[in-house]
Amino acid sequence: METMSEAITRLSAAGYSSSFVAQDGRLRCRECHRTFDPASLTTDALVRFEGVSDPADSAILFALRSIDGHRGLYAVAYGCETDPGDAIVVLDLA
């Protein structure tokens, strides 16, 4: 099974070199500081991870692309550990 770091390495090599963070219901690129409406982004890949010893220790990695070609990764805890700000963004990505 692929680890989070392996997935990040693989997707970064495929051009998803930026990283996103949730901020006020939007996603902000940590590198260029642009913000994006999550509903305007395309999810090109989604990888789900579960903890080896604790299935409740889950995370999701999104490979996202904007209409103008900006590509990046967004990692978020999945389940009861999800931050409320991340939950809003994840719902808009769906």
N, CA, C and O atoms as a printed pandas DataFrame, in Angstrom:
     atom_number atom_name residue_name chain_id  residue_number  x_coord  y_coord  z_coord
0              1         N          MET        A               1    0.841   -1.177    0.000
1              2        CA          MET        A               1    0.000    0.000    0.000
2              3         C          MET        A               1    0.893    1.248    0.000
3              4         O          MET        A               1    1.897    1.299    0.710
4              5         N          GLU        A               2    0.526    2.233   -0.785
5              6        CA          GLU        A               2    1.273    3.480   -0.913
6              7         C          GLU        A               2    1.113    4.336    0.347
7              8         O          GLU        A               2    0.011    4.472    0.879
8              9         N          THR        A               3    2.216    4.907    0.814
9             10        CA          THR        A               3    2.164    5.807    1.966
10            11         C          THR        A               3    1.854    7.226    1.488
11            12         O          THR        A               3    1.917    7.520    0.294
12            13         N          MET        A               4    1.520    8.096    2.438
13            14        CA          MET        A               4    1.252    9.493    2.102
14            15         C          MET        A               4    2.479   10.127    1.450
15            16         O          MET        A               4    2.346   10.817    0.439
16            17         N          SER        A               5    3.657    9.909    2.001
17            18        CA          SER        A               5    4.859   10.529    1.423
18            19         C          SER        A               5    5.152    9.984    0.022
19            20         O          SER        A               5    5.606   10.734   -0.842
20            21         N          GLU        A               6    4.903    8.709   -0.214
21            22        CA          GLU        A               6    5.088    8.146   -1.555
22            23         C          GLU        A               6    4.105    8.757   -2.545
23            24         O          GLU        A               6    4.475    9.067   -3.677
24            25         N          ALA        A               7    2.857    8.930   -2.125
25            26        CA          ALA        A               7    1.845    9.532   -3.005
26            27         C          ALA        A               7    2.199   10.988   -3.317
27            28         O          ALA        A               7    2.044   11.439   -4.452
28            29         N          ILE        A               8    2.674   11.719   -2.307
29            30        CA          ILE        A               8    3.075   13.111   -2.531
30            31         C          ILE        A               8    4.242   13.164   -3.512
31            32         O          ILE        A               8    4.248   14.004   -4.412
32            33         N          THR        A               9    5.215   12.295   -3.356
33            34        CA          THR        A               9    6.361   12.244   -4.274
34            35         C          THR        A               9    5.900   11.929   -5.691
35            36         O          THR        A               9    6.323   12.584   -6.644
36            37         N          ARG        A              10    5.040   10.933   -5.833
37            38        CA          ARG        A              10    4.537   10.527   -7.157
38            39         C          ARG        A              10    3.759   11.659   -7.831
39            40         O          ARG        A              10    3.982   11.956   -9.004
40            41         N          LEU        A              11    2.848   12.287   -7.091
41            42        CA          LEU        A              11    2.012   13.344   -7.665
42            43         C          LEU        A              11    2.804   14.631   -7.901
43            44         O          LEU        A              11    2.534   15.360   -8.855
44            45         N          SER        A              12    3.766   14.907   -7.045
45            46        CA          SER        A              12    4.634   16.077   -7.268
46            47         C          SER        A              12    5.421   15.906   -8.563
47            48         O          SER        A              12    5.578   16.855   -9.331
48            49         N          ALA        A              13    5.914   14.695   -8.802
49            50        CA          ALA        A              13    6.648   14.417  -10.039
50            51         C          ALA        A              13    5.751   14.553  -11.268
51            52         O          ALA        A              13    6.240   14.802  -12.370
52            53         N          ALA        A              14    4.445   14.392  -11.083
53            54        CA          ALA        A              14    3.483   14.531  -12.183
54            55         C          ALA        A              14    3.022   15.977  -12.364
55            56         O          ALA        A              14    2.144   16.254  -13.181
56            57         N          GLY        A              15    3.618   16.904  -11.594
57            58        CA          GLY        A              15    3.309   18.319  -11.789
58            59         C          GLY        A              15    2.488   18.976  -10.700
59            60         O          GLY        A              15    2.204   20.171  -10.784
60            61         N          TYR        A              16    2.102   18.234   -9.688
61            62        CA          TYR        A              16    1.312   18.801   -8.587
62            63         C          TYR        A              16    2.284   19.261   -7.497
63            64         O          TYR        A              16    2.360   18.670   -6.419
64            65         N          SER        A              17    3.021   20.328   -7.805
65            66        CA          SER        A              17    4.129   20.740   -6.950
66            67         C          SER        A              17    3.741   21.766   -5.895
67            68         O          SER        A              17    4.511   22.002   -4.964
68            69         N          SER        A              18    2.591   22.371   -6.011
69            70        CA          SER        A              18    2.121   23.325   -5.001
70            71         C          SER        A              18    1.340   22.579   -3.929
71            72         O          SER        A              18    0.933   21.433   -4.122
72            73         N          SER        A              19    1.137   23.240   -2.804
73            74        CA          SER        A              19    0.300   22.650   -1.762
74            75         C          SER        A              19   -0.750   23.669   -1.340
75            76         O          SER        A              19   -0.493   24.873   -1.307
76            77         N          PHE        A              20   -1.924   23.168   -1.023
77            78        CA          PHE        A              20   -3.047   24.005   -0.647
78            79         C          PHE        A              20   -3.370   23.846    0.832
79            80         O          PHE        A              20   -3.132   22.795    1.427
80            81         N          VAL        A              21   -3.917   24.912    1.413
81            82        CA          VAL        A              21   -4.398   24.896    2.789
82            83         C          VAL        A              21   -5.771   25.578    2.798
83            84         O          VAL        A              21   -6.001   26.542    2.067
84            85         N          ALA        A              22   -6.683   25.059    3.640
85            86        CA          ALA        A              22   -8.013   25.655    3.750
86            87         C          ALA        A              22   -7.918   26.978    4.504
87            88         O          ALA        A              22   -7.228   27.089    5.517
88            89         N          GLN        A              23   -8.636   27.986    3.980
89            90        CA          GLN        A              23   -8.658   29.296    4.623
90            91         C          GLN        A              23   -9.973   29.987    4.265
91            92         O          GLN        A              23  -10.204   30.345    3.110
92            93         N          ASP        A              24  -10.821   30.166    5.260
93            94        CA          ASP        A              24  -12.093   30.879    5.084
94            95         C          ASP        A              24  -12.945   30.296    3.952
95            96         O          ASP        A              24  -13.503   31.047    3.152
96            97         N          GLY        A              25  -13.048   28.972    3.878
97            98        CA          GLY        A              25  -13.882   28.323    2.877
98            99         C          GLY        A              25  -13.268   28.248    1.495
99           100         O          GLY        A              25  -13.918   27.803    0.549
100          101         N          ARG        A              26  -12.027   28.678    1.366
101          102        CA          ARG        A              26  -11.314   28.634    0.087
102          103         C          ARG        A              26  -10.029   27.854    0.268
103          104         O          ARG        A              26   -9.656   27.518    1.392
104          105         N          LEU        A              27   -9.355   27.567   -0.818
105          106        CA          LEU        A              27   -8.038   26.940   -0.752
106          107         C          LEU        A              27   -6.994   27.974   -1.147
107          108         O          LEU        A              27   -7.114   28.638   -2.176
108          109         N          ARG        A              28   -5.967   28.099   -0.309
109          110        CA          ARG        A              28   -4.868   29.028   -0.572
110          111         C          ARG        A              28   -3.622   28.228   -0.900
111          112         O          ARG        A              28   -3.265   27.285   -0.193
112          113         N          CYS        A              29   -2.963   28.620   -1.988
113          114        CA          CYS        A              29   -1.705   28.000   -2.376
114          115         C          CYS        A              29   -0.618   28.514   -1.439
115          116         O          CYS        A              29   -0.433   29.723   -1.303
116          117         N          ARG        A              30    0.093   27.604   -0.799
117          118        CA          ARG        A              30    1.143   28.001    0.145
118          119         C          ARG        A              30    2.338   28.648   -0.556
119          120         O          ARG        A              30    3.070   29.421    0.064
120          121         N          GLU        A              31    2.542   28.348   -1.820
121          122        CA          GLU        A              31    3.693   28.885   -2.531
122          123         C          GLU        A              31    3.421   30.263   -3.143
123          124         O          GLU        A              31    4.203   31.193   -2.945
124          125         N          CYS        A              32    2.333   30.397   -3.876
125          126        CA          CYS        A              32    2.065   31.666   -4.578
126          127         C          CYS        A              32    1.023   32.530   -3.864
127          128         O          CYS        A              32    0.831   33.691   -4.226
128          129         N          HIS        A              33    0.354   31.976   -2.859
129          130        CA          HIS        A              33   -0.631   32.673   -2.017
130          131         C          HIS        A              33   -1.930   33.036   -2.741
131          132         O          HIS        A              33   -2.741   33.788   -2.201
132          133         N          ARG        A              34   -2.139   32.520   -3.939
133          134        CA          ARG        A              34   -3.433   32.705   -4.610
134          135         C          ARG        A              34   -4.483   31.902   -3.863
135          136         O          ARG        A              34   -4.173   30.887   -3.239
136          137         N          THR        A              35   -5.725   32.359   -3.929
137          138        CA          THR        A              35   -6.813   31.594   -3.333
138          139         C          THR        A              35   -7.761   31.132   -4.429
139          140         O          THR        A              35   -7.913   31.780   -5.464
140          141         N          PHE        A              36   -8.395   29.989   -4.169
141          142        CA          PHE        A              36   -9.269   29.357   -5.152
142          143         C          PHE        A              36  -10.571   28.935   -4.492
143          144         O          PHE        A              36  -10.576   28.477   -3.349
144          145         N          ASP        A              37  -11.662   29.090   -5.203
145          146        CA          ASP        A              37  -12.945   28.539   -4.784
146          147         C          ASP        A              37  -12.852   27.033   -5.014
147          148         O          ASP        A              37  -12.612   26.604   -6.143
148          149         N          PRO        A              38  -13.037   26.216   -3.969
149          150        CA          PRO        A              38  -12.905   24.764   -4.151
150          151         C          PRO        A              38  -13.806   24.200   -5.253
151          152         O          PRO        A              38  -13.423   23.255   -5.943
152          153         N          ALA        A              39  -14.997   24.774   -5.418
153          154        CA          ALA        A              39  -15.927   24.270   -6.432
154          155         C          ALA        A              39  -15.404   24.497   -7.851
155          156         O          ALA        A              39  -15.872   23.857   -8.792
156          157         N          SER        A              40  -14.436   25.406   -8.010
157          158        CA          SER        A              40  -13.897   25.688   -9.347
158          159         C          SER        A              40  -12.711   24.789   -9.697
159          160         O          SER        A              40  -12.218   24.831  -10.824
160          161         N          LEU        A              41  -12.250   23.979   -8.745
161          162        CA          LEU        A              41  -11.100   23.113   -8.971
162          163         C          LEU        A              41  -11.536   21.722   -9.421
163          164         O          LEU        A              41  -12.593   21.226   -9.031
164          165         N          THR        A              42  -10.709   21.115  -10.238
165          166        CA          THR        A              42  -10.950   19.751  -10.696
166          167         C          THR        A              42  -10.085   18.804   -9.878
167          168         O          THR        A              42   -8.890   19.038   -9.702
168          169         N          THR        A              43  -10.692   17.738   -9.380
169          170        CA          THR        A              43   -9.940   16.710   -8.661
170          171         C          THR        A              43   -9.455   15.696   -9.681
171          172         O          THR        A              43  -10.245   14.934  -10.237
172          173         N          ASP        A              44   -8.144   15.690   -9.924
173          174        CA          ASP        A              44   -7.552   14.766  -10.890
174          175         C          ASP        A              44   -7.241   13.409  -10.268
175          176         O          ASP        A              44   -7.258   12.385  -10.951
176          177         N          ALA        A              45   -6.959   13.410   -8.977
177          178        CA          ALA        A              45   -6.676   12.157   -8.267
178          179         C          ALA        A              45   -7.040   12.348   -6.802
179          180         O          ALA        A              45   -6.965   13.449   -6.256
180          181         N          LEU        A              46   -7.432   11.248   -6.190
181          182        CA          LEU        A              46   -7.782   11.243   -4.776
182          183         C          LEU        A              46   -7.224    9.953   -4.191
183          184         O          LEU        A              46   -7.503    8.863   -4.690
184          185         N          VAL        A              47   -6.436   10.084   -3.131
185          186        CA          VAL        A              47   -5.828    8.919   -2.500
186          187         C          VAL        A              47   -6.245    8.935   -1.034
187          188         O          VAL        A              47   -6.070    9.940   -0.345
188          189         N          ARG        A              48   -6.794    7.822   -0.562
189          190        CA          ARG        A              48   -7.236    7.720    0.829
190          191         C          ARG        A              48   -6.275    6.825    1.593
191          192         O          ARG        A              48   -5.819    5.796    1.094
192          193         N          PHE        A              49   -5.979    7.244    2.818
193          194        CA          PHE        A              49   -5.043    6.511    3.668
194          195         C          PHE        A              49   -5.715    6.164    4.991
195          196         O          PHE        A              49   -6.493    6.953    5.528
196          197         N          GLU        A              50   -5.412    4.989    5.507
197          198        CA          GLU        A              50   -5.865    4.584    6.831
198          199         C          GLU        A              50   -4.648    4.193    7.649
199          200         O          GLU        A              50   -3.697    3.608    7.131
200          201         N          GLY        A              51   -4.689    4.523    8.941
201          202        CA          GLY        A              51   -3.585    4.168    9.822
202          203         C          GLY        A              51   -3.430    2.659    9.918
203          204         O          GLY        A              51   -4.421    1.929    9.908
204          205         N          VAL        A              52   -2.199    2.191   10.009
205          206        CA          VAL        A              52   -1.923    0.759   10.072
206          207         C          VAL        A              52   -2.519    0.155   11.341
207          208         O          VAL        A              52   -3.138   -0.908   11.293
208          209         N          SER        A              53   -2.336    0.823   12.464
209          210        CA          SER        A              53   -2.818    0.269   13.728
210          211         C          SER        A              53   -4.185    0.811   14.140
211          212         O          SER        A              53   -4.825    0.258   15.034
212          213         N          ASP        A              54   -4.639    1.897   13.490
213          214        CA          ASP        A              54   -5.905    2.515   13.876
214          215         C          ASP        A              54   -6.634    2.993   12.625
215          216         O          ASP        A              54   -6.270    4.028   12.065
216          217         N          PRO        A              55   -7.665    2.257   12.170
217          218        CA          PRO        A              55   -8.399    2.669   10.967
218          219         C          PRO        A              55   -9.047    4.044   11.102
219          220         O          PRO        A              55   -9.374    4.663   10.089
220          221         N          ALA        A              56   -9.239    4.534   12.316
221          222        CA          ALA        A              56   -9.810    5.871   12.510
222          223         C          ALA        A              56   -8.786    6.960   12.173
223          224         O          ALA        A              56   -9.147    8.125   12.007
224          225         N          ASP        A              57   -7.514    6.578   12.074
225          226        CA          ASP        A              57   -6.448    7.513   11.717
226          227         C          ASP        A              57   -6.382    7.579   10.200
227          228         O          ASP        A              57   -5.554    6.913    9.579
228          229         N          SER        A              58   -7.257    8.383    9.603
229          230        CA          SER        A              58   -7.411    8.406    8.147
230          231         C          SER        A              58   -7.105    9.788    7.586
231          232         O          SER        A              58   -7.238   10.802    8.271
232          233         N          ALA        A              59   -6.693    9.802    6.325
233          234        CA          ALA        A              59   -6.424   11.059    5.622
234          235         C          ALA        A              59   -6.743   10.874    4.145
235          236         O          ALA        A              59   -6.780    9.759    3.625
236          237         N          ILE        A              60   -6.969   12.002    3.491
237          238        CA          ILE        A              60   -7.203   12.014    2.043
238          239         C          ILE        A              60   -6.232   13.005    1.427
239          240         O          ILE        A              60   -5.997   14.078    1.982
240          241         N          LEU        A              61   -5.667   12.648    0.281
241          242        CA          LEU        A              61   -4.796   13.530   -0.486
242          243         C          LEU        A              61   -5.485   13.798   -1.817
243          244         O          LEU        A              61   -5.776   12.874   -2.576
244          245         N          PHE        A              62   -5.740   15.066   -2.088
245          246        CA          PHE        A              62   -6.357   15.493   -3.340
246          247         C          PHE        A              62   -5.282   16.054   -4.265
247          248         O          PHE        A              62   -4.449   16.848   -3.827
248          249         N          ALA        A              63   -5.286   15.659   -5.526
249          250        CA          ALA        A              63   -4.488   16.299   -6.574
250          251         C          ALA        A              63   -5.455   17.194   -7.332
251          252         O          ALA        A              63   -6.364   16.704   -8.003
252          253         N          LEU        A              64   -5.263   18.505   -7.228
253          254        CA          LEU        A              64   -6.228   19.472   -7.743
254          255         C          LEU        A              64   -5.637   20.311   -8.872
255          256         O          LEU        A              64   -4.434   20.569   -8.916
256          257         N          ARG        A              65   -6.518   20.730   -9.785
257          258        CA          ARG        A              65   -6.111   21.558  -10.930
258          259         C          ARG        A              65   -7.132   22.668  -11.129
259          260         O          ARG        A              65   -8.339   22.428  -11.112
260          261         N          SER        A              66   -6.632   23.890  -11.320
261          262        CA          SER        A              66   -7.521   25.020  -11.602
262          263         C          SER        A              66   -7.740   25.124  -13.108
263          264         O          SER        A              66   -7.048   24.477  -13.894
264          265         N          ILE        A              67   -8.695   25.932  -13.489
265          266        CA          ILE        A              67   -9.014   26.098  -14.914
266          267         C          ILE        A              67   -7.834   26.683  -15.688
267          268         O          ILE        A              67   -7.702   26.442  -16.888
268          269         N          ASP        A              68   -6.970   27.456  -15.006
269          270        CA          ASP        A              68   -5.812   28.037  -15.685
270          271         C          ASP        A              68   -4.556   27.161  -15.578
271          272         O          ASP        A              68   -3.463   27.587  -15.950
272          273         N          GLY        A              69   -4.725   25.922  -15.064
273          274        CA          GLY        A              69   -3.630   24.962  -15.047
274          275         C          GLY        A              69   -2.809   24.902  -13.770
275          276         O          GLY        A              69   -1.873   24.108  -13.688
276          277         N          HIS        A              70   -3.128   25.712  -12.776
277          278        CA          HIS        A              70   -2.408   25.650  -11.497
278          279         C          HIS        A              70   -2.707   24.307  -10.843
279          280         O          HIS        A              70   -3.871   23.939  -10.689
280          281         N          ARG        A              71   -1.663   23.569  -10.457
281          282        CA          ARG        A              71   -1.855   22.236   -9.886
282          283         C          ARG        A              71   -1.186   22.138   -8.519
283          284         O          ARG        A              71   -0.087   22.649   -8.301
284          285         N          GLY        A              72   -1.882   21.466   -7.613
285          286        CA          GLY        A              72   -1.323   21.300   -6.285
286          287         C          GLY        A              72   -1.996   20.194   -5.511
287          288         O          GLY        A              72   -2.956   19.579   -5.974
288          289         N          LEU        A              73   -1.477   19.951   -4.324
289          290        CA          LEU        A              73   -1.963   18.888   -3.450
290          291         C          LEU        A              73   -2.622   19.479   -2.208
291          292         O          LEU        A              73   -2.216   20.524   -1.700
292          293         N          TYR        A              74   -3.633   18.790   -1.744
293          294        CA          TYR        A              74   -4.349   19.188   -0.536
294          295         C          TYR        A              74   -4.569   17.938    0.306
295          296         O          TYR        A              74   -5.286   17.022   -0.098
296          297         N          ALA        A              75   -3.947   17.911    1.476
297          298        CA          ALA        A              75   -4.075   16.772    2.388
298          299         C          ALA        A              75   -4.954   17.175    3.559
299          300         O          ALA        A              75   -4.836   18.275    4.098
300          301         N          VAL        A              76   -5.846   16.255    3.943
301          302        CA          VAL        A              76   -6.789   16.559    5.017
302          303         C          VAL        A              76   -7.078   15.293    5.821
303          304         O          VAL        A              76   -7.175   14.196    5.270
304          305         N          ALA        A              77   -7.211   15.471    7.135
305          306        CA          ALA        A              77   -7.638   14.348    7.985
306          307         C          ALA        A              77   -9.058   13.975    7.590
307          308         O          ALA        A              77   -9.846   14.838    7.202
308          309         N          TYR        A              78   -9.385   12.701    7.688
309          310        CA          TYR        A              78  -10.692   12.201    7.276
310          311         C          TYR        A              78  -11.397   11.590    8.478
311          312         O          TYR        A              78  -10.801   10.817    9.229
312          313         N          GLY        A              79  -12.655   11.934    8.656
313          314        CA          GLY        A              79  -13.444   11.362    9.750
314          315         C          GLY        A              79  -13.618   12.356   10.883
315          316         O          GLY        A              79  -13.685   13.565   10.658
316          317         N          CYS        A              80  -13.690   11.841   12.096
317          318        CA          CYS        A              80  -13.976   12.703   13.250
318          319         C          CYS        A              80  -12.845   13.680   13.539
319          320         O          CYS        A              80  -13.048   14.652   14.267
320          321         N          GLU        A              81  -11.662   13.446   12.987
321          322        CA          GLU        A              81  -10.520   14.341   13.201
322          323         C          GLU        A              81  -10.477   15.498   12.203
323          324         O          GLU        A              81   -9.595   16.352   12.293
324          325         N          THR        A              82  -11.410   15.540   11.259
325          326        CA          THR        A              82  -11.410   16.583   10.244
326          327         C          THR        A              82  -11.677   17.940   10.873
327          328         O          THR        A              82  -12.644   18.115   11.615
328          329         N          ASP        A              83  -10.812   18.898   10.570
329          330        CA          ASP        A              83  -10.999   20.270   11.016
330          331         C          ASP        A              83  -12.251   20.841   10.342
331          332         O          ASP        A              83  -12.476   20.584    9.159
332          333         N          PRO        A              84  -13.075   21.614   11.072
333          334        CA          PRO        A              84  -14.294   22.165   10.469
334          335         C          PRO        A              84  -14.026   22.984    9.196
335          336         O          PRO        A              84  -14.818   22.935    8.254
336          337         N          GLY        A              85  -12.923   23.730    9.163
337          338        CA          GLY        A              85  -12.591   24.496    7.956
338          339         C          GLY        A              85  -12.272   23.598    6.779
339          340         O          GLY        A              85  -12.628   23.907    5.642
340          341         N          ASP        A              86  -11.599   22.483    7.049
341          342        CA          ASP        A              86  -11.310   21.518    5.986
342          343         C          ASP        A              86  -12.595   20.821    5.529
343          344         O          ASP        A              86  -12.760   20.543    4.341
344          345         N          ALA        A              87  -13.499   20.539    6.460
345          346        CA          ALA        A              87  -14.757   19.871    6.107
346          347         C          ALA        A              87  -15.554   20.696    5.108
347          348         O          ALA        A              87  -16.128   20.144    4.169
348          349         N          ILE        A              88  -15.598   22.010    5.295
349          350        CA          ILE        A              88  -16.316   22.892    4.376
350          351         C          ILE        A              88  -15.717   22.798    2.974
351          352         O          ILE        A              88  -16.438   22.700    1.981
352          353         N          VAL        A              89  -14.398   22.829    2.912
353          354        CA          VAL        A              89  -13.707   22.776    1.621
354          355         C          VAL        A              89  -13.931   21.423    0.962
355          356         O          VAL        A              89  -14.210   21.368   -0.236
356          357         N          VAL        A              90  -13.817   20.339    1.707
357          358        CA          VAL        A              90  -13.992   18.999    1.142
358          359         C          VAL        A              90  -15.407   18.842    0.567
359          360         O          VAL        A              90  -15.581   18.249   -0.497
360          361         N          LEU        A              91  -16.389   19.360    1.253
361          362        CA          LEU        A              91  -17.761   19.284    0.720
362          363         C          LEU        A              91  -17.879   20.032   -0.597
363          364         O          LEU        A              91  -18.601   19.593   -1.492
364          365         N          ASP        A              92  -17.177   21.162   -0.733
365          366        CA          ASP        A              92  -17.222   21.909   -1.976
366          367         C          ASP        A              92  -16.429   21.240   -3.100
367          368         O          ASP        A              92  -16.697   21.481   -4.277
368          369         N          LEU        A              93  -15.456   20.403   -2.741
369          370        CA          LEU        A              93  -14.697   19.668   -3.753
370          371         C          LEU        A              93  -15.495   18.506   -4.322
371          372         O          LEU        A              93  -15.243   18.063   -5.443
372          373         N          ALA        A              94  -16.453   18.014   -3.556
373          374        CA          ALA        A              94  -17.231   16.839   -3.976
374          375         C          ALA        A              94  -18.188   17.158   -5.095
375          376         O          ALA        A              94  -18.911   16.277   -5.559
